[in-house]
Structures are given as C-alpha cells and as structure tokens.
Amino acid sequence: MATSEGTVAQAVLGKLDGDGQLDPAASFRRRGGRLANVLLVDGRTLAALDFAALTAAFVCAVISTHDRGAALALAAFPLLGVLAMAARGAYALRLRLTVLDSVSLAAGSISVAAMGSLALGLLLHPGDPGAALVFRAWLFSIAFLGIVRALFSVWQQRLRMAGMAARRTVIVGAGQVGVRVGRRLQQSPAYGLEPIGYIDDAPPPADEVGHRPAPILGSPADLPRIVDEHQVEHIMVAFSREPDEELLPVLRRCAAEGIGVSLVPRLFDLINNRLAYEPVGGLPVATLRTTNPLGWTFTLKHAIDRVVAVVLIVILAPLLAFIALLVKQTPGPVLFRQRRIGRDSRTFDVLKFRTMTEEPPRSTFVPVNGQAPGGVEGVDRRTRVGRWLRRTSLDELPQLFNVARGDMSLVGPRPERPEYVEMFEAGLARYAERHRVRAGITGLSQVQGLRGQCPIADRVELDNYYIENWSPGLDLKILFMTLIAVVKPAE
C-alpha cells in the first residue's frame, strides 16, 4: 500500500494544532504510541518476560531441592510454559486488560506445562521422573508469573490511559451501534483503541443517532485508501449497510496485512460467555446458552450469600459497633433507611449508616438527563463522620443485614429508588431486566467506576452483562476488585 509523504510525516510526528502547526504534545504521544505498540501489541515482550520468569522459577526449584536427577530432562519446562500460554492465546491483543484474568490464564497454562514436564521426566528417567522438582518449579512459577504479569498489566494500563499505546481505529457503520462503540472507546482509553473516523456509504443523520465522536471518512469501498492515508491499525465492524460479499474481501485484505479486525455480532444482546461454537459442515453456528436467574445455580448463590453475610456480621461486629458510636455523636439515628426496588420489582428498605444531618434538603434534587442519581445530591449535608464513611464506603456495611434477610446479594446490580425506577423503565431499553436478580452491595458497574451520578445507560449495560455472564468466578473477581476500590475515593 502506498502512503503519501505528508500523511506519513503527520502520522509519525504528531497531529496539527488549530493553526496548522505540529502539536508537540501530540507528536510525543504518537512517537511513544508507536514504540509502545511495538513493545506491547505483538506479545513478544510479554513472552520474553514469561520465559525469563519461568527460567528463574526452574533455577530456584533446582537450587532448593537435592532431587536433581531429572533436572536436565525437565529443563524444557520454561519453553513448555511459554508454548502452553501461546496456545491459549495469552499473547494475543486484548481490549480489556485485567490482572486477575492474566494471572489465572498463566496459572492454568503452567499447570499444563508442569504435567508435560513430568511426562517427559517419566519418559527419560522412569526411576526418577523429578516429581519434587516439577512441583517446586510449578510453585515458583505461579509466584513469579503472577508478579510479572501483574506489573506488566498495570504498565500496559498506564500506557493506554496516557494515550501512549492507542491503536488508530476506524469503525465500519455509523449508525446507533457504531456511535455507541465510538463513545465507549473514546470514554475508555484503557481499551487501547483510538476512534479516528467512521466508514459508511449512507450514514444516518446525526439527530437520529446522536453525536459521533469522530468524522465520516468515506465508504467501505474507500477502506484501503483510508487505511493508507490515516495509518489505521484496527478496524471495528459495527453493523454496516454494505453487502457482506463486498465488505468481506476488503476486511480479509486488511487482516492479511496485519491490521486488527473486531466484529460486533448481530443480536449481541443475547450473547454471553456461554456461547457454544458448533460448525455445521463448513458453516459456523453459534448456540445460545442463556442464564436462568430462577435456576439452582442462583439459588445456591443466594444461600452462600446469606451464610457469608452472617459470618461477616459476626467478624465485623466490633467495627460496626465503633462506627455506630461515631454516628451517634451527631444528632439523629444511627441507621438510614431508604425504599429501594429489588428482585421481581419488590420493594425493601436498604440499610446504611447515616452520613447526613437530619435537616430537610433545601431544594429538590433532579438528576441531569441521562445520569443516574447518587453521591451528593443538591446541597452537601454530610457530617464530618459521614464524609469519611462515604469515602471509604463503610456506610454500606449495614447492608449485610439486607443480605442476611434475603433482600439483597453480596454482588448484583445496585438497587434504585422507586421514583427513578419508574422513570428509567419508561425511557431506557432493557432497564427492567436488571430486576431478574437480587440487588447487590457491590456490582460490576461499581468496580468499573460507575458510582454515584454517572450515565445510567452505561450502568444498565454492565448490570445486564453481569446477569447474562454470571458465574461464581465473576462474583469472586468483583469482590476482589471491590476490596481494591474501597481504598480509592468513592465520590
């Protein structure tokens, strides 16, 4: 593909400012972004770090044991570990960077490598396969890889948030779904994709789909030229009116030249991580496996929630009593009760430690259009203790009693007040679906930063994603992320 000299210079050196001059800050970010992409996107840097960590783990295992008979035969353990992780896609480009996912993927791969090393030891040294050595190497590997991958994921996240590793992305389809994708990418630089424009031969009017975060660059037939001129590194297909037989050859050509391609599937609202891929001849067929909130798995989840809540109440009793004494020093009751809507649209009183004075609000709070209520609504009436409780989220602890009574779960969508539920159900698609499960003390939207006054559509999207993709592992991940989030300001 040919690229004009001016376009190459502009892409490499930076962006033009309002006066047509090169923006030094953009130039620095672009140079840093190119370097970061070379180091991060292809996965070779992480593979090299993994190999070094596994080699160090194997050396530590050899040093720490006298059973070295099969050490030479098991020296392939680091290579087997990297190959196992590569086979499971550990070095592929990922839009979402999570430390827990990265570490769990590495742990599973290392277990496979350990079994392979043990099998190799049995083949070459039947009398002394080096089981103790493999076990020690496995333990050291879990520790070393956990540290390496946690640091690497944090580093990647920081580079993406700073715009240093953003891949220039065009979105095929400028309709509602395409606009929605563009806004998500623009609002969340942690995905590592920078939307620079849309591809659509008949884009709907802006008043029908809302503000697009990037301009229309051309039609799908112009995609090769646009890729050249704008140094495109990733293509996101989000519903286009272009016939598939015309779009597919262009996408195949771009993918063959190393450009990333992502697809938003049709009927995406029905898709979850239980989707089963079953080819019928040469035709790929996806079988849906939906979540059943009335099934035995959720019944078990709710039973475990109630047991854990009772145990936590006993363990945290001294802390609960201490906070109650602090709140009691200010005029008013210790607990604050507020009517909320839970599972199957049933009402209940959510419990919190009181954080505000008892004086009535001076004005009626009305949330901004499209925003959820929460946080400081109107005039700030928080007490000194209340500010600390909200900042640390300790005011939520009495909701353990709601969980013990069966009104709530530990993890689930946050419950909302009846007046807002009625308003959101009337104007927001799929809002009512969050009431299929019990409300939670914490949830996926909260640990993703959607706390207090935030876009309600984004919160609903994550709440429904949680329900459709629920698993015990997802609950544990959210609880772990909640423990990390409480050290950050809640408002």
C-alpha positions in Angstrom: 0.0 0.0 0.0 1.3 3.4 -0.9 1.2 6.3 1.6 1.7 10.0 0.8 4.8 11.6 2.3 2.8 14.3 4.1 0.5 11.7 5.7 3.3 9.6 6.9 5.1 12.6 8.4 1.9 13.8 10.1 1.2 10.3 11.5 4.7 9.7 12.8 5.5 13.2 14.1 2.1 14.1 15.5 -1.2 15.9 14.9 -1.7 19.5 13.6 -3.0 22.1 16.1 -5.6 24.7 15.3 -3.1 26.9 13.4 -1.9 24.1 11.2 1.3 23.6 13.2 2.5 20.3 14.7 1.3 19.8 18.2 4.4 18.9 20.3 2.4 17.0 22.9 0.6 15.0 20.2 3.9 14.4 18.5 5.3 13.0 21.7 2.3 10.8 22.3 2.4 9.5 18.7 6.1 8.6 18.9 5.5 7.0 22.3 2.5 5.2 20.9 4.5 3.7 18.1 7.1 2.4 20.5 4.5 1.1 22.9 2.7 -0.7 20.1 6.0 -2.4 19.0 6.7 -3.5 22.6 3.2 -4.5 23.7 0.8 -5.3 20.8 2.7 -8.2 19.3 3.1 -10.0 22.6 6.8 -10.8 22.1 7.9 -8.6 25.1 5.5 -10.4 27.4 6.6 -13.8 26.0 10.2 -13.0 26.8 9.3 -11.8 30.3 7.3 -15.0 30.9 10.2 -17.1 29.7 12.6 -15.3 32.0 10.3 -15.7 34.9 9.8 -19.5 34.2 13.6 -19.9 33.8 14.2 -18.2 37.2 11.5 -20.4 38.7 13.1 -23.5 37.4 16.6 -22.4 38.6 15.1 -21.7 42.1 13.5 -25.1 42.1 16.8 -26.8 41.3 18.7 -24.9 43.9 16.1 -25.6 46.6 16.0 -29.4 46.3 18.5 -32.2 46.3 16.4 -34.2 43.8 18.3 -33.2 40.7 18.4 -36.5 38.8 15.9 -35.3 36.2 16.9 -31.7 36.1 18.4 -31.8 32.6 15.4 -33.6 31.2 13.0 -31.1 32.8 14.9 -28.1 31.6 12.3 -27.8 28.9 9.8 -26.5 31.5 10.2 -22.8 30.7 9.7 -23.4 27.0 6.7 -25.7 27.5 5.2 -23.0 29.7 5.5 -20.3 27.1 4.2 -22.6 24.4 1.2 -23.6 26.6 0.4 -19.9 27.2 0.8 -19.1 23.5 -1.6 -22.0 22.6 -4.2 -20.5 24.9 -3.9 -17.0 23.4 -2.0 -15.4 26.2 -0.1 -13.2 23.8 -2.9 -12.0 21.6 -4.1 -8.4 21.6 -6.8 -7.9 24.2 -9.1 -4.9 24.5 -9.7 -5.5 28.2 -6.6 -5.7 30.5 -7.4 -7.3 33.8 -4.7 -8.5 36.2 -6.9 -11.4 37.5 -7.6 -12.8 34.0 -4.0 -12.6 33.0 -2.7 -14.3 36.2 -5.4 -17.0 36.1 -4.6 -17.8 32.4 -0.9 -18.1 33.2 -1.6 -20.4 36.2 -3.7 -22.8 34.1 -1.1 -22.8 31.4 1.7 -23.5 33.8 -0.2 -26.4 35.2 -0.3 -27.9 31.7 3.4 -27.3 31.3 4.2 -29.0 34.6 2.3 -32.1 33.6 4.1 -32.1 30.3 7.5 -31.8 32.0 6.6 -34.6 34.4 5.6 -36.8 31.5 8.9 -36.0 29.8 10.7 -36.9 33.1 8.9 -40.3 33.2 9.9 -41.0 29.6 13.6 -40.1 30.1 14.1 -41.1 33.7 11.5 -43.8 34.7 13.1 -44.4 38.1 13.4 -40.7 39.0 11.0 -38.5 37.0 11.7 -35.5 39.2 8.2 -35.0 40.6 9.5 -33.0 43.6 11.4 -30.7 41.2 8.4 -30.2 38.9 6.2 -29.4 41.9 8.7 -26.8 43.2 9.1 -25.3 39.8 5.3 -25.1 39.5 5.0 -23.2 42.8 7.8 -20.8 42.0 6.3 -20.2 38.5 2.9 -19.3 39.9 4.6 -16.7 42.2 7.0 -15.3 39.6 4.5 -15.2 36.7 1.9 -13.6 39.0 4.2 -10.8 39.8 5.5 -10.3 36.3 2.0 -10.4 34.7 0.5 -8.1 37.4 3.3 -5.5 36.8 3.0 -5.8 33.0 -0.8 -5.4 33.1 -0.5 -2.3 35.2 2.2 -0.9 32.9 0.0 -1.6 29.8 -3.0 0.0 31.5 -1.0 3.2 32.4 0.3 3.5 28.8 -3.1 3.1 27.4 -4.7 5.6 29.8 -1.9 8.1 28.8 -2.6 7.6 25.1 0.8 6.1 24.6 -0.4 2.7 23.2 -3.6 3.7 21.4 -4.2 2.0 18.1 -5.7 4.2 15.4 -9.2 2.7 14.8 -11.9 3.2 12.2 -15.5 2.0 12.8 -17.4 0.4 9.9 -21.0 1.5 10.4 -22.0 5.0 11.6 -25.5 4.0 12.9 -26.6 3.7 16.6 -24.3 0.7 17.3 -21.3 2.3 15.7 -21.8 5.6 17.6 -22.2 3.6 20.8 -18.9 1.7 20.1 -17.1 5.0 19.3 -18.3 6.6 22.5 -17.2 3.6 24.6 -13.7 3.7 23.0 -13.4 7.4 23.5 -14.6 7.3 27.1 -12.4 4.3 28.0 -8.8 4.8 26.7 -8.0 1.6 28.6 -9.2 -0.4 25.6 -6.2 0.9 23.7 -8.3 1.9 20.6 -8.5 5.5 19.4 -11.5 6.1 17.1 -10.4 8.4 14.3 -13.4 8.0 12.0 -16.3 6.1 10.6 -16.8 4.2 7.4 -20.3 4.3 6.0 -21.7 4.9 2.5 -25.1 6.1 3.9 -24.7 7.3 7.4 -27.9 8.2 9.3 -28.4 11.8 10.3 -26.7 12.9 13.5 -30.0 13.8 15.1 -31.1 10.1 14.8 -28.0 8.5 16.4 -26.5 11.3 18.5 -23.1 12.9 18.4 -20.4 10.9 16.7 -17.0 11.1 18.4 -15.2 11.1 15.0 -15.9 12.2 11.4 -17.2 10.1 8.5 -14.1 9.3 6.4 -15.7 7.5 3.4 -17.5 4.4 2.3 -16.4 0.7 2.7 -15.1 0.8 -0.9 -12.6 3.5 0.3 -11.3 1.5 3.2 -7.9 0.5 1.6 -7.3 4.2 0.8 -8.4 5.3 4.3 -6.2 2.7 5.9 -3.2 4.1 4.0 -3.9 7.8 4.5 -4.8 7.6 8.2 -2.3 4.9 9.2 -5.2 2.7 10.5 -4.1 -0.1 12.9 -7.5 -1.5 13.8 -11.0 -1.9 12.2 -14.1 -2.3 14.3 -17.2 -3.5 12.3 -20.4 -2.4 13.9 -23.2 -3.1 11.5 -22.9 -1.7 8.0 -25.4 -1.5 5.2 -22.7 -2.6 2.8 -23.4 -6.1 1.4 -21.2 -8.8 3.1 -19.9 -10.0 -0.3 -18.4 -6.6 -0.9 -17.1 -5.9 2.6 -15.5 -9.3 3.3 -12.8 -9.2 0.6 -11.7 -5.7 1.9 -11.6 -6.9 5.5 -9.6 -10.0 4.6 -7.1 -7.9 2.7 -6.7 -5.6 5.7 -6.4 -8.6 8.1 -3.8 -10.2 5.9 -1.7 -7.1 6.1 -1.6 -7.2 9.9 -4.5 -4.8 10.7 -6.6 -5.9 13.6 -10.3 -6.6 12.9 -13.0 -6.8 15.5 -16.7 -7.5 14.9 -19.8 -6.5 16.9 -22.1 -9.6 16.3 -25.7 -9.4 15.3 -28.1 -9.9 18.2 -25.3 -9.1 20.6 -27.8 -8.5 23.4 -28.3 -12.3 23.5 -24.7 -13.3 23.5 -22.8 -14.2 26.7 -19.6 -16.2 27.6 -21.6 -19.5 27.5 -22.0 -19.2 23.7 -21.1 -22.6 22.1 -19.4 -22.7 18.7 -20.6 -25.7 16.8 -19.8 -25.9 13.0 -22.4 -27.4 10.7 -20.3 -28.6 7.9 -18.2 -25.5 7.0 -20.8 -23.1 8.4 -20.1 -21.6 11.8 -23.1 -21.9 14.1 -23.4 -20.3 17.5 -25.7 -21.9 20.0 -27.0 -19.6 22.8 -27.0 -20.7 26.4 -28.8 -18.1 28.4 -28.6 -17.5 32.2 -31.5 -18.7 34.3 -31.9 -16.5 37.4 -34.5 -18.9 38.7 -32.3 -21.9 38.4 -30.4 -23.9 41.0 -27.2 -22.0 40.5 -28.7 -18.7 41.6 -30.4 -20.5 44.5 -27.0 -21.7 45.6 -25.5 -18.3 45.2 -28.2 -16.7 47.4 -27.7 -19.3 50.1 -24.0 -18.8 50.1 -24.5 -15.0 50.2 -26.7 -15.3 53.3 -24.2 -17.5 55.1 -21.2 -15.3 54.2 -23.2 -12.2 55.3 -23.9 -13.7 58.8 -20.3 -14.7 59.2 -19.1 -11.2 58.2 -21.5 -9.6 60.6 -20.0 -11.6 63.4 -16.4 -10.9 62.4 -17.1 -7.2 61.8 -19.2 -6.7 64.9 -16.5 -4.6 66.7 -16.1 -2.3 63.6 -19.9 -2.0 63.2 -20.3 -1.0 66.9 -17.4 1.5 66.7 -19.0 3.2 63.6 -22.4 3.2 65.3 -20.9 5.1 68.3 -19.3 7.6 65.9 -22.5 8.2 64.1 -24.4 8.5 67.4 -22.3 11.5 68.3 -24.2 13.5 65.7 -27.9 14.3 66.2 -30.1 11.7 64.6 -30.5 7.9 64.3 -27.5 5.6 63.6 -29.1 3.9 60.5 -30.5 5.5 57.4 -33.4 3.6 55.7 -34.4 4.2 52.1 -37.0 2.4 50.0 -35.5 0.6 47.0 -36.6 -1.8 44.3 -35.1 -5.3 44.2 -35.7 -8.6 42.5 -39.0 -9.0 40.7 -39.6 -5.3 41.3 -40.3 -5.9 45.0 -39.6 -3.0 47.4 -37.5 -3.2 50.5 -35.7 -0.8 52.9 -31.9 -0.6 52.2 -29.8 0.0 55.4 -26.9 2.3 55.6 -25.1 4.2 58.4 -26.4 7.7 58.4 -24.0 10.1 56.8 -26.0 13.4 56.6 -27.7 15.7 59.0 -31.4 15.3 59.8 -32.3 18.8 58.5 -34.5 18.6 55.3 -32.9 19.4 52.0 -33.2 23.0 50.9 -34.1 22.2 47.3 -35.4 19.2 45.3 -32.7 17.3 43.5 -33.3 16.4 39.9 -30.6 14.3 38.1 -29.2 15.5 34.8 -30.9 13.9 31.8 -29.3 10.5 31.2 -27.5 10.5 34.5 -28.2 8.2 37.5 -28.7 9.8 40.9 -26.4 9.2 43.8 -23.5 10.7 45.7 -24.1 14.2 47.0 -27.5 15.3 45.7 -28.0 19.0 45.9 -26.7 20.8 49.0 -24.0 18.9 50.8 -25.4 17.9 54.1 -22.8 15.3 55.1 -21.4 15.2 58.6 -17.7 15.0 59.2 -18.1 11.3 60.1 -20.3 10.9 57.1 -17.7 12.2 54.7 -15.2 9.6 55.9 -17.8 6.8 55.8 -18.7 7.6 52.2 -15.1 8.0 51.1 -14.3 4.5 52.5 -17.7 3.0 51.6 -18.1 1.9 55.2 -21.6 3.4 55.3 -22.7 0.4 53.1 -21.8 -2.2 55.8 -25.3 -2.4 57.3 -26.5 -3.9 54.0 -25.0 -7.1 55.2 -28.2 -7.4 57.2 -30.2 -6.9 54.0 -28.2 -9.8 52.5 -28.8 -12.0 55.6 -32.5 -11.3 55.4 -32.6 -12.2 51.7 -33.4 -8.8 50.3 -30.0 -8.4 48.6 -26.9 -10.3 47.4 -23.3 -9.6 48.0 -22.8 -9.0 44.3 -25.5 -7.7 41.9 -27.0 -4.6 40.3 -27.3 -1.7 42.7 -30.9 -1.1 43.8 -32.6 2.1 42.8 -35.4 4.2 44.4 -39.0 3.6 43.1 -39.4 7.0 41.5 -36.3 6.7 39.5 -37.0 3.1 38.5 -40.3 4.2 37.0 -38.6 7.0 35.1 -35.8 4.8 33.8 -38.0 2.0 32.8 -40.1 4.3 30.7 -37.1 5.8 28.8 -34.4 3.3 28.8 -34.4 0.0 26.9 -33.6 -3.2 29.0 -33.6 -1.3 32.3 -36.2 -3.6 33.8 -34.1 -6.7 33.1 -31.8 -5.9 36.0 -34.6 -6.9 38.3 -34.3 -10.5 37.3 -31.8 -11.0 40.2 -31.4 -9.7 43.7 -29.7 -6.3 44.1 -26.1 -6.3 45.4 -24.0 -4.4 47.8 -21.4 -4.2 45.1 -21.5 -4.9 41.4 -19.7 -4.9 38.1 -20.7 -1.3 37.3 -19.4 -0.1 40.6 -16.0 -1.7 40.3 -15.8 -0.3 36.8 -16.1 3.2 38.2 -19.8 3.8 37.5 -20.6 5.0 41.0 -22.8 7.9 42.1 -24.0 10.2 39.4 -22.9 8.6 36.1 -24.5 7.7 32.7 -27.4 5.4 33.6 -27.2 3.7 30.2 -23.6 2.6 30.8 -24.6 1.2 34.3 -27.5 -0.7 32.9 -25.3 -2.2 30.1 -22.8 -3.5 32.7 -25.6 -4.8 35.0 -27.2 -6.8 32.3 -23.8 -8.1 31.1 -23.2 -9.3 34.7 -26.5 -11.2 34.8 -26.0 -12.8 31.3 -22.4 -13.8 32.1 -22.8 -14.7 35.8 -20.5 -17.3 37.4 -19.1 -17.9 40.9 -15.7 -16.8 39.4 -17.1 -13.5 38.2 -18.6 -12.8 41.7 -15.2 -13.6 43.3 -13.5 -11.2 40.8 -15.9 -8.4 41.6 -15.5 -8.9 45.4 -11.7 -8.8 45.0 -11.9 -5.6 42.8 -14.3 -4.1 45.4 -11.6 -4.6 48.2 -9.2 -2.7 45.9 -11.7 0.0 45.1 -12.5 0.9 48.7 -9.1 2.4 49.1 -10.0 4.9 46.4 -12.4 7.9 46.9 -16.0 6.8 46.3 -17.1 10.2 45.1 
